[in-house]
Amino acid sequence: AKYISEIVTLEDGLDAEDLRVLVTGYKPSVADFEVYVKLLNEADSNTIDSRPYIQLSKTSLTTIHSKDEDKNDFKIKIVLKTSNTAKAPRLKNYRAIAIQT
């Protein structure tokens, strides 16, 4: 299963240098989830839909983040995987936090 968010656009002057995604849900030992993002900054001439998804790295069980150039727009995809369909992961909610350091 997968979830794909709408495009999130940050207000002018609030460019993010990092994106942190916090995920809450049920994850059995035979299951996992992966988080991907499409990123776009104001200097890009492409559209966000033409950009590839980039897999974020896990820094803990529930915190995933990306270090990249400044971001103005982003779109999140969460992929839920399992090797046993009787023990599927379930996503309760997620939060994306755009961080400027």
Residue, then its C-alpha position, 0 to 999 in steps of 0.5 A: a500500500k502507499y499514500i501520496s500527499e498533496i503538494v505542500t507549498l511553503e510561504d515566501g521567505l520560509d524556505a526549508e533547509d531540512l524536512r523531517v517526517l514523523v510517522t505514527g502507526y503499527k509496524p509488525s516485525v515482518a513489515d516496514f515502511e519507506v518515505y519518499v519526497k519530491l522536492l522543489n526550490e524556487a530556482d528550479s525550472n521543472t515542475i514538482d511532478s517531473r522531479p523523481y522521488i527521493q528516499l529519505s533516510k531513517t534516523s530513528l524508528t519514527t523520524i525520517h529526514s532529508k538534507d538538501e538544498d532549500k525547499n519551497d514545495f514538497k510532496i510525500k509518498i509513504v510506502l507500506k511493505t510486508s512479507n506476510t499480508a496477515k501482518a500488514p503495517r498500518l499508518k495512523n498519521y504523519r507530520a512533515i516539519a520543514i526546518q530552517t537551521 
